[in-house]
Amino acid sequence: MRWLLSSLFFKSPFENLQKHADKVKECAVLFKRAAELHMRGNYKEFEAITDEVARLESEADAIKRNIRNHLPRGILMPVDKFQFFQYIREQDKVMDEIEETLFWLSFKKGSILEELKEDFLNLIDLVIKPVNLLSPLVNQAKIYFKTHLDNDRNKVKAICRDIRQWEREADFVEKEIKFKIFEGITDAFLIFYLIRLTEYIGSIADHAENASDMMRAMIAR
């Protein structure tokens, strides 16, 4: 009975999950700025933003560790713990992929051809949209797990649907960019570099969708 009573006074891990989601959103904003700076050839500011992303990623990792290390074994939770930790993993992977994409970009200056810049910026805009929905998704989930009202549950599901739709649109644009790369570029090294860059960017939205799938599983009845 002691562990059950203590769970009533334990701070919800969703509070820290919200902080983590907010860090992810901050990181997405910086990612877009960094990519734009790189395309404009402003590499000094690009490196400064990349360092800021690394700092945010480190702070998010600290939040993730705090959640994992300070969750008592016997604590009652409104969701399956395995699904909860899988959600954290996927949300954290979003930041990892953003950092990895910027790291890949830093390898080669002037790597994105002028005729592809608009396409890449469009793809970046599309992958950021589902990422930006993770914070309101966690917030709405917190509300639902307090109220258990169908209306609040439906709001969570609606955000999950929006995330899935944005990921599909990003996936479509990713394929279009790959087609343009293979059709318009003959340099094998540049083809490899740009294809990999396209996949790194696309994976950001993939992990946002994976996180939303986990949230959908957590609210399932």
Backbone as CSV, one residue per row, in Angstrom:
resi,resn,N_x,N_y,N_z,CA_x,CA_y,CA_z,C_x,C_y,C_z
1,MET,0.834,-1.214,0.000,0.000,0.000,0.000,0.859,1.250,0.000
2,ARG,2.079,1.170,0.587,2.934,2.359,0.685,3.286,2.911,-0.694
3,TRP,3.658,1.970,-1.637,4.037,2.455,-2.969,2.847,3.045,-3.697
4,LEU,1.652,2.493,-3.428,0.462,2.997,-4.097,0.140,4.410,-3.610
5,LEU,0.247,4.616,-2.288,-0.029,5.940,-1.742,1.009,6.954,-2.189
6,SER,2.272,6.532,-2.264,3.318,7.471,-2.676,3.113,7.926,-4.103
7,SER,2.513,7.063,-4.924,2.298,7.428,-6.321,1.310,8.572,-6.456
8,LEU,0.460,8.730,-5.444,-0.513,9.816,-5.499,0.157,11.175,-5.373
9,PHE,1.339,11.208,-4.743,2.032,12.467,-4.504,3.230,12.656,-5.429
10,PHE,3.479,11.666,-6.287,4.637,11.736,-7.175,4.353,12.672,-8.347
11,LYS,5.321,13.511,-8.647,5.174,14.436,-9.772,5.096,13.655,-11.076
12,SER,4.126,13.963,-11.897,3.921,13.237,-13.143,5.134,13.352,-14.060
13,PRO,5.605,12.220,-14.630,6.721,12.269,-15.576,6.360,13.025,-16.846
14,PHE,5.066,13.257,-17.064,4.647,14.015,-18.237,5.082,15.480,-18.149
15,GLU,5.352,15.959,-16.937,5.841,17.336,-16.796,7.219,17.474,-17.441
16,ASN,8.103,16.515,-17.155,9.424,16.538,-17.775,9.361,16.174,-19.252
17,LEU,8.408,15.329,-19.604,8.232,14.993,-21.017,7.853,16.244,-21.807
18,GLN,7.055,17.115,-21.186,6.691,18.383,-21.818,7.916,19.270,-22.002
19,LYS,8.771,19.322,-20.991,10.003,20.112,-21.099,10.880,19.592,-22.232
20,HIS,10.940,18.274,-22.349,11.735,17.663,-23.418,11.159,18.024,-24.785
21,ALA,9.841,17.953,-24.914,9.185,18.297,-26.181,9.423,19.756,-26.549
22,ASP,9.438,20.622,-25.558,9.698,22.044,-25.809,11.123,22.262,-26.310
23,LYS,12.076,21.489,-25.788,13.462,21.568,-26.263,13.553,21.124,-27.721
24,VAL,12.803,20.088,-28.055,12.777,19.597,-29.435,12.251,20.685,-30.374
25,LYS,11.216,21.382,-29.934,10.643,22.454,-30.749,11.641,23.590,-30.949
26,GLU,12.352,23.964,-29.886,13.396,24.992,-29.998,14.458,24.570,-31.003
27,CYS,14.814,23.319,-30.937,15.849,22.776,-31.811,15.413,22.847,-33.276
28,ALA,14.141,22.586,-33.541,13.622,22.622,-34.906,13.707,24.029,-35.495
29,VAL,13.420,25.030,-34.680,13.513,26.426,-35.133,14.950,26.754,-35.529
30,LEU,15.895,26.341,-34.696,17.308,26.601,-34.976,17.785,25.820,-36.193
31,PHE,17.245,24.629,-36.379,17.617,23.806,-37.533,17.309,24.532,-38.842
32,LYS,16.124,25.109,-38.928,15.757,25.826,-40.148,16.680,27.017,-40.375
33,ARG,16.954,27.762,-39.321,17.854,28.921,-39.440,19.238,28.494,-39.893
34,ALA,19.740,27.418,-39.326,21.074,26.929,-39.679,21.137,26.506,-41.141
35,ALA,20.106,25.804,-41.607,20.074,25.352,-43.001,20.045,26.540,-43.957
36,GLU,19.261,27.549,-43.627,19.193,28.751,-44.467,20.540,29.460,-44.511
37,LEU,21.212,29.544,-43.377,22.532,30.184,-43.319,23.543,29.425,-44.169
38,HIS,23.489,28.115,-44.113,24.409,27.292,-44.905,24.181,27.511,-46.396
39,MET,22.923,27.575,-46.802,22.605,27.772,-48.219,23.008,29.157,-48.704
40,ARG,23.038,30.129,-47.791,23.459,31.487,-48.163,24.972,31.647,-48.091
41,GLY,25.657,30.620,-47.633,27.112,30.679,-47.543,27.626,31.354,-46.292
42,ASN,26.750,31.545,-45.308,27.153,32.174,-44.046,27.555,31.070,-43.061
43,TYR,28.746,30.526,-43.274,29.156,29.333,-42.534,29.546,29.616,-41.086
44,LYS,30.002,30.822,-40.797,30.373,31.159,-39.423,29.137,31.151,-38.523
45,GLU,28.067,31.802,-38.982,26.829,31.806,-38.196,26.204,30.417,-38.165
46,PHE,26.366,29.678,-39.269,25.875,28.300,-39.322,26.505,27.474,-38.205
47,GLU,27.802,27.609,-38.032,28.507,26.864,-36.986,28.045,27.284,-35.589
48,ALA,27.761,28.583,-35.433,27.286,29.073,-34.132,25.920,28.476,-33.790
49,ILE,25.034,28.422,-34.784,23.709,27.836,-34.565,23.828,26.339,-34.296
50,THR,24.739,25.682,-35.019,24.958,24.248,-34.814,25.405,23.962,-33.383
51,ASP,26.265,24.822,-32.855,26.702,24.680,-31.458,25.528,24.857,-30.496
52,GLU,24.625,25.776,-30.834,23.447,26.008,-29.993,22.529,24.782,-30.012
53,VAL,22.406,24.165,-31.183,21.610,22.938,-31.295,22.206,21.841,-30.420
54,ALA,23.533,21.725,-30.448,24.215,20.720,-29.625,23.962,20.966,-28.137
55,ARG,23.918,22.243,-27.748,23.645,22.580,-26.347,22.230,22.159,-25.962
56,LEU,21.263,22.464,-26.833,19.879,22.087,-26.562,19.725,20.570,-26.498
57,GLU,20.433,19.876,-27.387,20.360,18.417,-27.410,20.899,17.830,-26.110
58,SER,21.958,18.456,-25.596,22.536,18.017,-24.328,21.562,18.253,-23.172
59,GLU,20.876,19.386,-23.189,19.886,19.686,-22.151,18.712,18.707,-22.222
60,ALA,18.302,18.387,-23.442,17.207,17.429,-23.613,17.611,16.045,-23.128
61,ASP,18.856,15.666,-23.371,19.357,14.379,-22.880,19.316,14.324,-21.356
62,ALA,19.650,15.448,-20.730,19.623,15.514,-19.264,18.196,15.325,-18.743
63,ILE,17.230,15.918,-19.438,15.822,15.755,-19.054,15.402,14.300,-19.216
64,LYS,15.822,13.699,-20.337,15.485,12.291,-20.591,16.067,11.383,-19.505
65,ARG,17.314,11.625,-19.138,17.941,10.817,-18.081,17.229,11.015,-16.744
66,ASN,16.820,12.252,-16.493,16.107,12.548,-15.249,14.805,11.761,-15.162
67,ILE,14.105,11.675,-16.292,12.852,10.909,-16.324,13.127,9.440,-16.037
68,ARG,14.134,8.897,-16.697,14.436,7.467,-16.557,14.973,7.110,-15.172
69,ASN,15.801,7.993,-14.627,16.479,7.671,-13.368,15.662,7.972,-12.119
70,HIS,14.619,8.783,-12.265,13.853,9.184,-11.086,12.399,8.725,-11.140
71,LEU,12.168,7.667,-11.885,10.829,7.093,-11.936,10.812,5.850,-11.045
72,PRO,10.235,5.946,-9.852,10.236,4.802,-8.929,9.631,3.558,-9.569
73,ARG,10.213,2.421,-9.253,9.792,1.164,-9.881,8.323,0.858,-9.612
74,GLY,7.839,1.174,-8.432,6.472,0.809,-8.089,5.444,1.882,-8.380
75,ILE,5.865,2.950,-9.053,4.951,4.077,-9.253,3.811,3.716,-10.205
76,LEU,2.628,4.152,-9.875,1.481,3.964,-10.757,1.517,5.008,-11.864
77,MET,1.312,4.554,-13.098,1.256,5.473,-14.232,-0.007,5.196,-15.028
78,PRO,-0.548,6.232,-15.684,-1.771,6.029,-16.462,-1.514,5.348,-17.799
79,VAL,-0.227,5.068,-18.104,0.133,4.454,-19.387,1.125,3.318,-19.146
80,ASP,1.290,2.492,-20.160,2.288,1.432,-20.111,3.688,2.049,-20.099
81,LYS,4.530,1.628,-19.159,5.859,2.232,-19.025,6.722,1.999,-20.258
82,PHE,6.608,0.808,-20.843,7.394,0.512,-22.039,7.039,1.475,-23.160
83,GLN,5.754,1.708,-23.370,5.313,2.643,-24.407,5.764,4.064,-24.086
84,PHE,5.713,4.412,-22.803,6.143,5.749,-22.389,7.617,5.970,-22.725
85,PHE,8.454,4.990,-22.398,9.884,5.128,-22.682,10.172,5.063,-24.178
86,GLN,9.368,4.307,-24.913,9.520,4.285,-26.374,9.171,5.647,-26.964
87,TYR,8.153,6.284,-26.378,7.803,7.628,-26.843,8.975,8.585,-26.636
88,ILE,9.556,8.563,-25.441,10.709,9.430,-25.160,11.827,9.169,-26.162
89,ARG,12.077,7.894,-26.426,13.151,7.516,-27.354,12.925,8.138,-28.729
90,GLU,11.695,8.039,-29.246,11.412,8.573,-30.580,11.452,10.099,-30.593
91,GLN,10.934,10.721,-29.548,10.974,12.183,-29.473,12.422,12.669,-29.408
92,ASP,13.247,11.941,-28.668,14.665,12.291,-28.560,15.393,12.067,-29.879
93,LYS,14.966,11.050,-30.628,15.575,10.757,-31.926,15.388,11.913,-32.905
94,VAL,14.308,12.672,-32.742,14.088,13.844,-33.594,15.267,14.802,-33.463
95,MET,15.660,15.073,-32.227,16.798,15.971,-31.989,18.102,15.366,-32.497
96,ASP,18.255,14.061,-32.308,19.463,13.394,-32.793,19.603,13.549,-34.302
97,GLU,18.490,13.384,-35.015,18.523,13.484,-36.479,18.767,14.920,-36.942
98,ILE,18.234,15.887,-36.211,18.505,17.287,-36.539,19.992,17.568,-36.406
99,GLU,20.569,17.113,-35.304,22.000,17.322,-35.075,22.831,16.594,-36.132
100,GLU,22.410,15.388,-36.482,23.132,14.600,-37.486,23.052,15.260,-38.862
101,THR,21.896,15.832,-39.188,21.727,16.519,-40.471,22.646,17.728,-40.572
102,LEU,22.715,18.513,-39.510,23.595,19.685,-39.507,25.058,19.261,-39.569
103,PHE,25.383,18.171,-38.919,26.744,17.636,-38.967,27.094,17.236,-40.397
104,TRP,26.155,16.594,-41.087,26.370,16.189,-42.477,26.502,17.417,-43.379
105,LEU,25.669,18.405,-43.159,25.751,19.646,-43.939,27.119,20.297,-43.802
106,SER,27.686,20.237,-42.617,28.960,20.915,-42.343,30.133,20.299,-43.099
107,PHE,29.963,19.082,-43.610,31.051,18.417,-44.319,31.420,19.112,-45.624
108,LYS,30.425,19.753,-46.252,30.658,20.277,-47.603,29.998,21.638,-47.782
109,LYS,30.797,22.653,-48.032,30.276,23.999,-48.275,29.769,24.111,-49.713
110,GLY,28.697,24.881,-49.874,28.143,25.076,-51.215,27.639,23.800,-51.843
111,SER,27.186,22.876,-51.007,26.816,21.542,-51.496,25.452,21.498,-52.176
112,ILE,24.552,22.395,-51.795,23.202,22.371,-52.360,23.147,23.300,-53.566
113,LEU,22.910,22.715,-54.719,22.871,23.486,-55.957,21.722,24.485,-55.926
114,GLU,21.915,25.593,-56.634,20.933,26.675,-56.643,19.549,26.180,-57.037
115,GLU,19.502,25.296,-58.035,18.208,24.818,-58.526,17.511,23.857,-57.549
116,LEU,18.228,23.437,-56.510,17.631,22.529,-55.524,17.337,23.204,-54.184
117,LYS,17.798,24.423,-54.018,17.657,25.091,-52.721,16.200,25.246,-52.297
118,GLU,15.353,25.669,-53.221,13.939,25.861,-52.885,13.294,24.540,-52.474
119,ASP,13.669,23.459,-53.165,13.127,22.140,-52.830,13.556,21.708,-51.431
120,PHE,14.825,21.926,-51.109,15.313,21.541,-49.789,14.672,22.383,-48.684
121,LEU,14.493,23.674,-48.948,13.843,24.525,-47.947,12.394,24.103,-47.730
122,ASN,11.741,23.697,-48.817,10.368,23.209,-48.713,10.315,21.930,-47.878
123,LEU,11.276,21.031,-48.121,11.332,19.789,-47.348,11.573,20.077,-45.867
124,ILE,12.471,21.005,-45.599,12.758,21.369,-44.202,11.510,21.933,-43.520
125,ASP,10.788,22.803,-44.229,9.542,23.350,-43.676,8.556,22.229,-43.339
126,LEU,8.482,21.240,-44.238,7.522,20.154,-44.048,7.895,19.241,-42.881
127,VAL,9.189,18.958,-42.707,9.571,18.064,-41.597,9.458,18.768,-40.248
128,ILE,9.562,20.092,-40.262,9.449,20.843,-39.011,7.999,20.880,-38.513
129,LYS,7.045,20.858,-39.424,5.636,20.954,-39.031,5.215,19.836,-38.068
130,PRO,5.501,18.567,-38.359,5.135,17.540,-37.370,5.939,17.629,-36.081
131,VAL,7.185,18.098,-36.186,8.009,18.266,-34.982,7.381,19.305,-34.054
132,ASN,6.902,20.391,-34.641,6.284,21.457,-33.841,4.996,21.008,-33.150
133,LEU,4.412,19.924,-33.648,3.169,19.428,-33.052,3.412,18.509,-31.856
134,LEU,4.664,18.113,-31.630,4.949,17.209,-30.511,4.684,17.866,-29.158
135,SER,5.024,19.140,-29.036,4.787,19.837,-27.770,3.294,19.928,-27.441
136,PRO,2.445,20.397,-28.376,1.007,20.385,-28.077,0.445,18.972,-27.920
137,LEU,1.065,17.990,-28.577,0.618,16.603,-28.411,0.810,16.142,-26.968
138,VAL,1.988,16.397,-26.415,2.259,16.011,-25.027,1.343,16.773,-24.076
139,ASN,1.152,18.047,-24.341,0.291,18.862,-23.479,-1.142,18.340,-23.473
140,GLN,-1.647,18.004,-24.669,-3.018,17.496,-24.752,-3.133,16.117,-24.108
141,ALA,-2.068,15.320,-24.225,-2.074,14.003,-23.582,-2.119,14.148,-22.061
142,LYS,-1.378,15.124,-21.537,-1.415,15.379,-20.085,-2.841,15.673,-19.630
143,ILE,-3.528,16.482,-20.425,-4.914,16.834,-20.086,-5.792,15.589,-20.097
144,TYR,-5.621,14.776,-21.148,-6.463,13.573,-21.258,-6.241,12.614,-20.094
145,PHE,-4.980,12.407,-19.703,-4.698,11.450,-18.631,-5.171,11.955,-17.263
146,LYS,-5.508,13.236,-17.185,-6.106,13.767,-15.959,-7.629,13.636,-15.985
147,THR,-8.217,13.887,-17.163,-9.677,13.916,-17.261,-10.290,12.599,-17.723
148,HIS,-9.567,11.904,-18.621,-10.054,10.668,-19.253,-11.373,10.899,-19.997
149,LEU,-11.544,12.111,-20.492,-12.740,12.442,-21.261,-12.530,12.102,-22.734
150,ASP,-13.577,11.610,-23.388,-13.483,11.253,-24.804,-13.091,12.445,-25.666
151,ASN,-13.608,13.614,-25.319,-13.297,14.810,-26.100,-11.799,15.116,-26.072
152,ASP,-11.185,14.974,-24.908,-9.745,15.223,-24.784,-8.940,14.142,-25.501
153,ARG,-9.419,12.920,-25.445,-8.760,11.821,-26.167,-8.816,12.063,-27.671
154,ASN,-9.942,12.530,-28.158,-10.085,12.802,-29.590,-9.156,13.927,-30.051
155,LYS,-8.887,14.875,-29.164,-7.955,15.955,-29.503,-6.539,15.417,-29.672
156,VAL,-6.166,14.464,-28.825,-4.852,13.821,-28.963,-4.778,13.088,-30.297
157,LYS,-5.825,12.347,-30.618,-5.861,11.594,-31.875,-5.798,12.522,-33.080
158,ALA,-6.431,13.680,-32.979,-6.424,14.641,-34.088,-5.016,15.161,-34.353
159,ILE,-4.267,15.441,-33.286,-2.885,15.901,-33.454,-2.041,14.793,-34.075
160,CYS,-2.266,13.556,-33.649,-1.545,12.413,-34.233,-1.822,12.305,-35.730
161,ARG,-3.067,12.518,-36.123,-3.414,12.469,-37.550,-2.706,13.572,-38.318
162,ASP,-2.642,14.761,-37.733,-1.958,15.876,-38.396,-0.471,15.575,-38.576
163,ILE,0.135,14.998,-37.561,1.558,14.642,-37.652,1.773,13.630,-38.768
164,ARG,0.899,12.633,-38.834,1.018,11.611,-39.875,0.862,12.228,-41.267
165,GLN,-0.071,13.166,-41.403,-0.292,13.804,-42.703,0.916,14.625,-43.137
166,TRP,1.512,15.379,-42.222,2.698,16.171,-42.560,3.875,15.268,-42.917
167,GLU,3.994,14.134,-42.236,5.078,13.205,-42.560,4.906,12.649,-43.969
168,ARG,3.678,12.366,-44.349,3.425,11.853,-45.701,3.780,12.892,-46.756
169,GLU,3.437,14.138,-46.489,3.777,15.196,-47.445,5.287,15.370,-47.550
170,ALA,5.970,15.288,-46.412,7.433,15.388,-46.420,8.044,14.223,-47.182
171,ASP,7.480,13.042,-47.007,7.973,11.848,-47.695,7.824,11.994,-49.207
172,PHE,6.718,12.576,-49.644,6.482,12.795,-51.075,7.521,13.755,-51.650
173,VAL,7.772,14.858,-50.954,8.757,15.842,-51.418,10.157,15.241,-51.397
174,GLU,10.449,14.431,-50.389,11.755,13.763,-50.314,11.996,12.919,-51.567
175,LYS,10.989,12.177,-51.993,11.117,11.344,-53.193,11.299,12.196,-54.447
176,GLU,10.590,13.322,-54.507,10.731,14.221,-55.656,12.147,14.780,-55.750
177,ILE,12.713,15.159,-54.619,14.083,15.688,-54.602,15.072,14.625,-55.058
178,LYS,14.899,13.414,-54.605,15.790,12.329,-55.021,15.731,12.127,-56.531
179,PHE,14.533,12.197,-57.070,14.369,12.053,-58.522,15.123,13.158,-59.258
180,LYS,14.997,14.395,-58.779,15.693,15.522,-59.406,17.211,15.361,-59.313
181,ILE,17.680,14.850,-58.190,19.123,14.655,-58.006,19.660,13.658,-59.026
182,PHE,18.980,12.537,-59.164,19.441,11.512,-60.105,19.287,11.953,-61.555
183,GLU,18.285,12.775,-61.824,18.044,13.240,-63.186,18.988,14.358,-63.603
184,GLY,19.368,15.225,-62.663,20.101,16.434,-63.045,21.565,16.490,-62.675
185,ILE,22.056,15.513,-61.908,23.451,15.554,-61.452,24.193,14.315,-61.940
186,THR,25.416,14.523,-62.405,26.222,13.405,-62.913,27.380,13.042,-61.991
187,ASP,27.781,13.976,-61.130,28.888,13.715,-60.217,28.451,12.715,-59.138
188,ALA,29.105,11.554,-59.119,28.692,10.469,-58.224,28.807,10.859,-56.749
189,PHE,29.885,11.567,-56.404,30.072,11.966,-55.006,28.964,12.911,-54.560
190,LEU,28.631,13.882,-55.424,27.589,14.852,-55.077,26.228,14.172,-54.973
191,ILE,25.981,13.209,-55.863,24.727,12.455,-55.787,24.614,11.759,-54.432
192,PHE,25.686,11.074,-54.044,25.691,10.370,-52.755,25.454,11.340,-51.600
193,TYR,26.167,12.461,-51.634,26.069,13.443,-50.551,24.644,13.992,-50.431
194,LEU,24.050,14.385,-51.558,22.724,15.004,-51.534,21.620,14.001,-51.212
195,ILE,21.763,12.772,-51.710,20.771,11.742,-51.382,20.782,11.468,-49.882
196,ARG,21.977,11.344,-49.323,22.080,11.104,-47.885,21.516,12.288,-47.094
197,LEU,21.790,13.505,-47.553,21.258,14.698,-46.894,19.731,14.677,-46.910
198,THR,19.169,14.334,-48.061,17.714,14.255,-48.195,17.125,13.248,-47.213
199,GLU,17.794,12.118,-47.069,17.307,11.075,-46.161,17.426,11.491,-44.699
200,TYR,18.509,12.186,-44.374,18.661,12.683,-43.005,17.518,13.637,-42.653
201,ILE,17.236,14.558,-43.568,16.157,15.526,-43.318,14.819,14.804,-43.169
202,GLY,14.546,13.870,-44.082,13.288,13.132,-44.035,13.109,12.328,-42.763
203,SER,14.217,11.826,-42.214,14.132,10.997,-41.002,13.659,11.792,-39.789
204,ILE,13.815,13.107,-39.840,13.333,13.951,-38.735,11.821,13.798,-38.588
205,ALA,11.114,13.885,-39.722,9.657,13.714,-39.701,9.274,12.279,-39.373
206,ASP,10.090,11.315,-39.819,9.805,9.904,-39.534,9.733,9.651,-38.029
207,HIS,10.699,10.193,-37.298,10.721,9.967,-35.850,9.611,10.734,-35.131
208,ALA,9.234,11.890,-35.680,8.088,12.611,-35.111,6.823,11.768,-35.262
209,GLU,6.674,11.134,-36.428,5.513,10.262,-36.637,5.582,9.040,-35.722
210,ASN,6.780,8.463,-35.577,6.930,7.314,-34.676,6.511,7.674,-33.250
211,ALA,6.883,8.882,-32.826,6.495,9.337,-31.489,4.979,9.446,-31.377
212,SER,4.352,9.998,-32.406,2.892,10.142,-32.369,2.205,8.780,-32.381
213,ASP,2.803,7.804,-33.079,2.245,6.447,-33.065,2.289,5.856,-31.655
214,MET,3.380,6.136,-30.934,3.498,5.654,-29.565,2.471,6.325,-28.657
215,MET,2.256,7.619,-28.891,1.254,8.329,-28.097,-0.139,7.772,-28.377
216,ARG,-0.380,7.464,-29.629,-1.676,6.881,-29.992,-1.875,5.540,-29.278
217,ALA,-0.785,4.770,-29.188,-0.857,3.484,-28.482,-1.119,3.696,-26.991
218,MET,-0.535,4.753,-26.423,-0.704,5.014,-24.991,-2.137,5.390,-24.623
219,ILE,-2.838,6.039,-25.553,-4.209,6.452,-25.240,-5.238,5.420,-25.681
220,ALA,-4.762,4.333,-26.315,-5.686,3.296,-26.784,-6.358,2.610,-25.601
221,ARG,-7.553,2.117,-25.848,-8.307,1.450,-24.772,-8.429,-0.037,-25.065
